[in-house]
Each structure stands twice: as C-alpha cells, then as structure tokens.
C-alpha cells in the first residue's frame, strides 16, 4: 500500500481540508476487512443457514424459491456481481432487480403464490427506495422472505425486519460502513458476505480461497495505485469499462466510482463485452480510456481479446487497458497499452472484490487530479452519501 501512503500519511488537518480523511483509508483497508466479514458470517452461520433452510434454499430443487437481489446504485451492482455465483451454488433462479425499479413496478415482478427470497443490500440501510420497497413487500407480499445485509447497525431496514417472522438481518463491521460519499469497502465486504452465504454449507472450502484473494488484493492495491495515478495525470475526458457476467457488475460499479468521485467531470459508461458493438461503440473517441475486465474462463477471454483487437485496429480510443489473470498477460499485452494482472486463480464469480479496486483507485486519483475532495466531491450537493428523502407514492 506504499503508493497510497501519499494520502494515508498526510497530517490529519490536511486530510480533512483536502477531503482525503476517509476514501483512501477505506480503499486500502479492504483485503483485511474481508477476513472480518468472514468471521462475522461464521459467528452467525448457524442462524443464517437455519433461515436459508427454512425458506427452502436447501430443499428439493423444484420447490426452491426465486431469489431476487435488491439494491440501488452501488448496492444494485452488488447483485450483478453475485447473481451467477448464487445461481450456481444454490441451484435456483436468481435475478437482480434494483429497488428503484421495484418501488415503481413491484407488481410486474412478483407472481402470486410463487416463493421468493429477497436479499437486500444497503450500506446505510436507510435509503428511501430500500426502506419503502421493504415495507411495501412485507405489507403486500407475505410469500416473500427477506435477508437484509447492511453495514449500519441502526439501519431502518434492520429495525423493520425485527417484527417479521420470515426475515434475517446480517450487519457487517462498522469499519466498513464507509464515511465517504462513494461506497468502496462497503461494496466489497457486502460482496464477500454474498460469497459466504453462497457457500453457507461449505464455508471451509471458501476460506482458503478468500485468504488467497486477500493476498492478491494487497498486491493489487500497490500496483493499481501506481497505474491509477498515471491515468489521472493523462486527463482522459471519458472512460469506458466493459466486462461480462460477474465482471459486468464490476464495469458498472467502476464507471459509477469514477463518475461520482469526479462529480461528473469525467464521463463514464459501462457495457458488456459483446454488447459494446451494438451501438455504444459509437461513443468511443480519441479522448476515451478503454478498460476491459477479462474473464478467467479461456473461452470467454477470447471474446475480450477479439474486442480489444478490434478497438485497437479501428483506432477509436486514446488508450486501452486489460485487467485479468496474470496467466493471460503475454497473450494480451500486444493488443493493449497496459495489462494489469490479477495474481490469483479464481473463477469470475469471486473476482469482483479484486477487479473493482482498479476502478476505485482510478476514481480516487482522478478526483484529486481534478481538484476535488474525494470524500465529498459534489460541492453543490447534487449527490450525497445517502440519497435524500423524497415523496413515496
């Protein structure tokens, strides 16, 4: 983490003045806090698995509930990062539906008499949509069971569930209840808790995998910080992030991190690997940085390589970067300006907590380069740490 030390070691008053009190530390703390999140799961494992068994996750295949992953903004992207892993591990249908959509159209998504488990993710547990959707679902759809994962012990969503029989609340350590505007360690730790519940009955198999990711994450912090600083110095006007499957969730979250931390000064977009060709490629230009999160699966990785070669041949971006397994570095290096290696061999379903560090650090360094305060980059208050209250109809 030596490259982040330029922020971490500043005098306290300078950190406050420059808006660097929270964000750098919250990014840097991530690998260590993942182990704390695992510990929290193990402390509550019996309660969590009993709840999951009660709602049918471990029952006969044909009677398992439809699982819906619910959140807004970054918390919605947690669902996209976890959807395929939960589907594979639990053997049931898993959907990601933003609470911003459910608040408007819940009747379009809920089928009467069908069994559901809604897993709601929320850093604060106080976002207007999250609270309203949970209250609405409890009132109108008694066939829905609820698992709430939050970083705030005092969350409204947690208190709502106290009087609900088919509900379970998991609260993460207060250290990952990020104080900065942008969610960083809260994102990766809620994803890690998602890994834990996906492996609820086989947690001993997940533990050594997480330890490997902690080590890889610590190395990535140093490497990616140096690259992020260089990217910020080159002052790109636009950044496009692409990824597939779980890594599409990383692309979405990375795009949001840069957009939030630069208060919109850098325009961002995210697309799937194959979706970019269907129109969105028109947005790329010589002021665009193009970043591709490359799958750990050999077949899927070939589609990323084809896309990077096409973007390069068309000369439609300023620079291109690939982030992927270190085993692919030689194959990809001739097709990109930079390859950032992920130095651990894990399936895509577990990769988001690592890859997103790159997007977070680009957001941080670009925020500083644009003369903004990363902890609170929106000086005019256009966006805030928790979405401001609005009328619920």
C-alpha positions as CSV (number, residue, x, y, z in Angstrom):
1,X,0.0,0.0,0.0
2,X,3.0,2.3,-0.3
3,X,1.6,4.1,-3.3
4,X,-1.4,5.1,-1.2
5,X,0.8,6.3,1.6
6,X,1.0,9.8,0.0
7,X,-2.6,10.2,1.2
8,X,-2.7,7.9,4.2
9,X,0.3,9.6,5.9
10,X,-0.9,13.2,5.5
11,X,-1.4,15.2,8.7
12,X,-5.0,14.9,9.9
13,X,-5.9,18.5,9.2
14,X,-4.6,18.3,5.7
15,X,-6.6,15.1,5.1
16,X,-9.8,17.0,6.3
17,X,-9.0,20.0,4.2
18,X,-8.4,18.0,1.0
19,X,-11.3,15.6,1.5
20,X,-8.9,12.7,2.0
21,X,-9.8,11.6,5.5
22,X,-11.9,8.6,4.6
23,X,-11.7,7.4,1.0
24,X,-8.0,6.4,0.7
25,X,-8.2,4.5,4.0
26,X,-11.5,2.8,3.1
27,X,-10.0,1.6,-0.2
28,X,-6.7,0.5,1.5
29,X,-8.4,-1.4,4.3
30,X,-10.4,-3.7,2.0
31,X,-8.4,-7.0,2.0
32,X,-8.0,-7.0,5.8
33,X,-11.7,-6.3,6.4
34,X,-12.8,-9.2,4.1
35,X,-11.5,-11.6,6.8
36,X,-13.5,-9.8,9.4
37,X,-16.6,-10.2,7.3
38,X,-15.9,-13.9,7.1
39,X,-15.6,-14.0,10.8
40,X,-19.0,-12.3,11.2
41,X,-20.5,-14.9,8.9
42,X,-19.0,-17.7,10.9
43,X,-20.4,-16.2,14.2
44,X,-23.9,-16.2,12.7
45,X,-23.6,-19.2,10.4
46,X,-26.0,-21.3,12.3
47,X,-28.7,-18.6,12.3
48,X,-28.2,-17.8,8.6
49,X,-28.2,-21.4,7.4
50,X,-31.2,-22.2,9.5
51,X,-33.0,-19.2,7.9
52,X,-32.0,-20.3,4.4
53,X,-33.1,-23.8,5.0
54,X,-36.4,-22.6,6.4
55,X,-37.1,-20.6,3.2
56,X,-36.3,-23.6,1.0
57,X,-32.8,-22.8,-0.4
58,X,-31.6,-26.3,0.6
59,X,-34.8,-28.1,-0.2
60,X,-35.9,-30.1,-3.3
61,X,-34.8,-28.4,-6.5
62,X,-38.3,-27.9,-7.8
63,X,-39.5,-26.2,-4.6
64,X,-36.7,-23.7,-4.1
65,X,-37.6,-20.0,-4.1
66,X,-36.8,-17.5,-6.7
67,X,-34.0,-15.3,-5.3
68,X,-34.1,-11.6,-6.0
69,X,-31.1,-9.4,-5.3
70,X,-32.2,-5.9,-4.4
71,X,-30.3,-2.6,-4.0
72,X,-29.9,0.8,-5.5
73,X,-26.8,2.2,-7.3
74,X,-23.7,0.5,-6.0
75,X,-25.9,-1.8,-3.9
76,X,-27.6,-2.9,-7.1
77,X,-24.3,-3.7,-8.7
78,X,-23.5,-6.0,-5.7
79,X,-26.4,-8.1,-7.0
80,X,-25.0,-8.1,-10.5
81,X,-21.6,-9.2,-9.1
82,X,-23.2,-12.1,-7.1
83,X,-26.0,-13.3,-9.3
84,X,-24.3,-16.0,-11.3
85,X,-22.4,-17.4,-8.2
86,X,-25.6,-17.7,-6.2
87,X,-27.4,-19.4,-9.1
88,X,-24.5,-21.9,-9.4
89,X,-24.2,-22.6,-5.7
90,X,-27.8,-22.7,-4.8
91,X,-29.3,-24.3,-7.9
92,X,-32.3,-21.9,-8.1
93,X,-33.3,-18.9,-10.2
94,X,-31.5,-15.7,-9.2
95,X,-32.5,-12.3,-10.5
96,X,-31.0,-8.8,-9.8
97,X,-33.8,-6.1,-9.7
98,X,-32.9,-2.6,-8.5
99,X,-35.0,-1.3,-5.7
100,X,-35.5,1.8,-7.8
101,X,-37.4,-0.5,-10.3
102,X,-39.3,-2.5,-7.6
103,X,-40.6,0.7,-6.0
104,X,-42.3,1.6,-9.2
105,X,-43.3,-1.8,-10.7
106,X,-43.2,-4.4,-8.0
107,X,-46.5,-5.9,-9.2
108,X,-44.8,-6.6,-12.6
109,X,-42.1,-8.7,-10.9
110,X,-43.9,-10.6,-8.2
111,X,-46.1,-13.6,-9.2
112,X,-48.8,-14.5,-6.7
113,X,-48.2,-17.8,-4.8
114,X,-44.6,-18.2,-6.0
115,X,-42.0,-18.4,-3.3
116,X,-39.3,-15.7,-3.1
117,X,-36.3,-14.8,-1.1
118,X,-35.3,-11.1,-1.5
119,X,-31.8,-10.3,-0.4
120,X,-31.5,-6.6,0.1
121,X,-28.0,-4.9,0.2
122,X,-27.6,-1.4,1.6
123,X,-24.6,0.3,3.2
124,X,-26.8,2.6,5.3
125,X,-30.0,0.6,5.4
126,X,-31.7,3.9,5.2
127,X,-32.0,4.7,1.5
128,X,-35.6,5.9,0.7
129,X,-36.1,3.2,-2.0
130,X,-34.7,0.4,0.1
131,X,-36.9,1.2,3.1
132,X,-40.0,1.8,1.0
133,X,-39.6,-1.3,-1.1
134,X,-39.1,-3.5,2.0
135,X,-42.1,-2.0,3.8
136,X,-44.2,-2.4,0.7
137,X,-43.1,-6.1,0.2
138,X,-43.8,-7.0,3.8
139,X,-47.2,-5.4,3.6
140,X,-48.3,-6.7,0.2
141,X,-46.5,-9.9,-0.4
142,X,-46.4,-12.3,2.6
143,X,-44.9,-15.0,0.3
144,X,-41.6,-13.2,0.2
145,X,-38.8,-14.0,2.8
146,X,-36.2,-11.3,3.4
147,X,-32.5,-11.3,4.1
148,X,-31.1,-7.8,4.7
149,X,-27.3,-7.2,4.5
150,X,-26.2,-3.8,5.8
151,X,-23.2,-2.0,7.3
152,X,-25.3,0.0,9.7
153,X,-26.4,-1.5,13.0
154,X,-29.0,1.3,13.3
155,X,-30.4,0.8,9.8
156,X,-34.2,1.4,9.3
157,X,-34.3,-1.7,7.1
158,X,-32.9,-3.8,10.0
159,X,-35.5,-2.5,12.5
160,X,-38.3,-3.1,10.1
161,X,-37.3,-6.8,9.9
162,X,-37.4,-7.2,13.7
163,X,-41.1,-7.8,13.7
164,X,-41.1,-10.0,10.6
165,X,-41.0,-13.8,11.1
166,X,-39.5,-14.7,7.7
167,X,-36.7,-12.2,7.9
168,X,-33.0,-12.3,8.7
169,X,-30.6,-9.4,9.2
170,X,-26.8,-9.5,8.9
171,X,-24.8,-6.4,10.0
172,X,-21.2,-6.0,8.9
173,X,-18.5,-4.4,10.9
174,X,-18.9,-0.7,11.5
175,X,-15.4,-0.1,9.9
176,X,-16.9,-0.9,6.5
177,X,-19.8,1.5,6.9
178,X,-17.9,3.9,4.7
179,X,-18.0,7.5,5.8
180,X,-17.0,8.9,2.4
181,X,-19.6,9.6,-0.3
182,X,-18.6,6.8,-2.6
183,X,-19.0,3.2,-1.4
184,X,-15.8,1.2,-1.6
185,X,-15.1,-1.1,1.3
186,X,-18.8,-1.5,1.9
187,X,-19.2,-2.7,-1.6
188,X,-16.5,-5.4,-1.5
189,X,-17.5,-6.5,2.0
190,X,-21.1,-7.0,1.1
191,X,-20.0,-9.0,-1.9
192,X,-17.8,-11.1,0.4
193,X,-20.8,-11.7,2.6
194,X,-22.6,-12.8,-0.5
195,X,-19.8,-15.3,-1.2
196,X,-20.2,-16.6,2.4
197,X,-23.9,-17.1,2.1
198,X,-23.4,-18.7,-1.4
199,X,-21.1,-21.2,0.4
200,X,-23.1,-21.3,3.6
201,X,-22.9,-25.1,3.8
202,X,-19.3,-25.4,2.5
203,X,-17.6,-22.4,4.2
204,X,-14.5,-24.4,4.9
205,X,-13.9,-24.7,1.1
206,X,-14.3,-20.9,0.7
207,X,-11.9,-19.8,3.5
208,X,-8.6,-20.7,1.8
209,X,-9.9,-19.1,-1.4
210,X,-10.6,-15.9,0.4
211,X,-7.2,-15.9,2.0
212,X,-5.7,-16.1,-1.5
213,X,-7.8,-13.2,-2.6
214,X,-6.7,-11.1,0.5
215,X,-3.1,-11.6,-0.5
216,X,-3.8,-10.8,-4.2
217,X,-5.8,-7.7,-3.1
218,X,-2.9,-6.4,-1.0
219,X,-0.6,-6.7,-4.0
220,X,-3.1,-5.2,-6.4
221,X,-3.5,-2.1,-4.2
222,X,0.1,-1.2,-4.7
223,X,0.2,-2.0,-8.5
224,X,-3.1,-0.4,-9.3
225,X,-2.5,2.7,-7.3
226,X,0.6,3.5,-9.4
227,X,-1.3,2.9,-12.6
228,X,-4.3,5.0,-11.4
229,X,-2.0,7.9,-10.6
230,X,-0.6,7.8,-14.2
231,X,-4.1,7.5,-15.7
232,X,-5.3,10.6,-13.7
233,X,-2.3,12.6,-14.9
234,X,-3.3,11.9,-18.6
235,X,-6.7,13.7,-18.1
236,X,-9.0,11.5,-20.1
237,X,-12.3,13.1,-20.9
238,X,-14.2,9.7,-20.9
239,X,-13.6,6.2,-19.6
240,X,-15.4,3.1,-20.9
241,X,-15.5,0.0,-18.7
242,X,-16.5,-3.4,-20.2
243,X,-16.9,-6.8,-18.7
244,X,-19.0,-10.0,-18.9
245,X,-21.0,-11.9,-16.3
246,X,-20.0,-11.0,-12.8
247,X,-17.4,-8.7,-14.2
248,X,-20.1,-6.7,-15.9
249,X,-21.1,-5.7,-12.4
250,X,-17.5,-4.6,-11.8
251,X,-17.6,-2.5,-15.0
252,X,-20.9,-0.8,-13.9
253,X,-19.5,-0.1,-10.4
254,X,-16.2,1.2,-11.7
255,X,-17.9,3.5,-14.1
256,X,-20.0,4.8,-11.2
257,X,-17.0,5.3,-8.9
258,X,-15.2,7.5,-11.4
259,X,-18.3,9.5,-12.2
260,X,-19.1,10.1,-8.5
261,X,-15.6,10.9,-7.4
262,X,-15.0,13.3,-10.3
263,X,-18.5,14.9,-9.8
264,X,-19.2,14.1,-13.5
265,X,-16.1,15.8,-14.8
266,X,-15.1,12.5,-16.4
267,X,-18.0,11.0,-18.4
268,X,-18.2,7.2,-18.0
269,X,-20.0,4.3,-19.5
270,X,-20.2,0.5,-18.9
271,X,-21.1,-2.2,-21.3
272,X,-20.9,-6.0,-21.7
273,X,-18.1,-7.5,-23.8
274,X,-20.4,-8.3,-26.7
275,X,-22.9,-5.5,-26.2
276,X,-20.5,-2.7,-27.0
277,X,-20.6,-3.4,-30.7
278,X,-24.4,-2.9,-30.8
279,X,-24.3,0.9,-30.9
280,X,-22.5,2.0,-27.8
281,X,-19.1,1.8,-29.5
282,X,-20.1,5.0,-31.3
283,X,-19.4,6.8,-28.0
284,X,-15.7,6.0,-28.1
285,X,-13.2,8.6,-29.3
286,X,-9.6,9.8,-29.0
287,X,-10.3,11.2,-25.6
288,X,-11.5,7.9,-24.2
289,X,-9.7,5.4,-22.0
290,X,-11.0,1.9,-22.6
291,X,-10.8,-0.7,-19.8
292,X,-11.7,-4.3,-20.2
293,X,-12.1,-6.8,-17.3
294,X,-11.0,-10.1,-18.8
295,X,-12.7,-13.4,-17.8
296,X,-10.7,-16.1,-16.1
297,X,-12.5,-18.6,-18.4
298,X,-10.4,-19.2,-21.5
299,X,-13.3,-19.2,-24.0
300,X,-14.8,-16.0,-22.6
301,X,-11.4,-14.4,-22.5
302,X,-11.1,-14.9,-26.3
303,X,-14.1,-12.6,-26.8
304,X,-12.4,-9.9,-24.8
305,X,-9.2,-10.3,-26.8
306,X,-11.2,-10.0,-30.1
307,X,-12.9,-6.8,-28.8
308,X,-9.6,-5.2,-27.7
309,X,-8.0,-6.0,-31.1
310,X,-11.0,-4.5,-32.9
311,X,-10.9,-1.3,-30.8
312,X,-7.2,-1.1,-31.5
313,X,-7.5,-1.7,-35.2
314,X,-10.2,1.0,-35.5
315,X,-8.1,3.4,-33.5
316,X,-11.1,4.8,-31.7
317,X,-9.7,5.3,-28.2
318,X,-6.8,7.1,-26.7
319,X,-5.6,4.1,-24.7
320,X,-6.8,0.6,-23.8
321,X,-6.2,-1.4,-20.6
322,X,-7.0,-5.0,-19.8
323,X,-7.4,-6.3,-16.2
324,X,-7.3,-10.1,-15.9
325,X,-5.5,-13.2,-14.7
326,X,-1.7,-12.9,-14.8
327,X,-1.6,-16.1,-16.9
328,X,-3.1,-14.1,-19.8
329,X,-0.6,-11.2,-19.7
330,X,1.6,-12.5,-22.5
331,X,-1.3,-13.2,-24.8
332,X,-3.0,-9.8,-24.3
333,X,0.0,-7.4,-24.0
334,X,0.4,-6.9,-27.7
335,X,-3.3,-5.8,-28.0
336,X,-3.4,-3.2,-25.2
337,X,-1.4,-0.3,-23.9
338,X,-1.4,-1.8,-20.4
339,X,-2.2,-5.1,-18.8
340,X,-2.9,-5.1,-15.0
341,X,-2.6,-8.7,-13.6
342,X,-4.9,-10.3,-11.1
343,X,-2.4,-12.6,-9.3
344,X,-4.7,-15.4,-8.1
345,X,-6.6,-18.1,-10.0
346,X,-10.3,-17.8,-9.1
347,X,-13.5,-18.1,-11.1
348,X,-15.2,-14.9,-12.3
349,X,-17.9,-15.2,-9.6
350,X,-15.2,-14.4,-6.9
351,X,-13.3,-11.8,-8.9
352,X,-15.4,-8.6,-8.4
353,X,-13.8,-7.8,-5.0
354,X,-10.4,-7.7,-6.6
355,X,-11.1,-6.1,-10.0
356,X,-13.2,-3.3,-8.6
357,X,-10.1,-2.0,-6.7
358,X,-8.8,-0.8,-10.0
359,X,-11.9,1.3,-10.7
360,X,-12.0,2.7,-7.1
361,X,-8.4,3.8,-7.4
362,X,-8.9,5.5,-10.8
363,X,-11.8,7.3,-9.2
364,X,-9.7,8.5,-6.3
365,X,-6.7,9.7,-8.2
366,X,-8.8,11.4,-10.9
367,X,-10.8,13.2,-8.2
368,X,-7.6,14.6,-6.7
369,X,-6.2,15.5,-10.2
370,X,-9.4,17.4,-10.9
371,X,-9.0,19.4,-7.7
372,X,-11.9,17.8,-6.0
373,X,-12.4,16.3,-2.5
374,X,-12.8,12.5,-2.8
375,X,-14.7,12.2,0.5
376,X,-17.3,14.8,-0.7
377,X,-16.7,15.6,-4.4
378,X,-20.1,17.1,-5.1
379,X,-19.5,20.6,-3.8
380,X,-23.0,21.7,-4.9
381,X,-24.6,18.8,-3.1
382,X,-26.0,17.3,-6.3
383,X,-25.3,13.8,-4.9
384,X,-24.9,12.8,-1.3
385,X,-23.7,9.8,0.8
386,X,-27.3,8.6,1.4
387,X,-29.9,9.6,-1.2
388,X,-32.0,12.4,0.2
389,X,-35.6,11.7,1.2
390,X,-38.3,12.1,-1.5
391,X,-42.0,11.6,-1.7
392,X,-43.1,7.9,-1.7
393,X,-46.3,7.4,-3.6
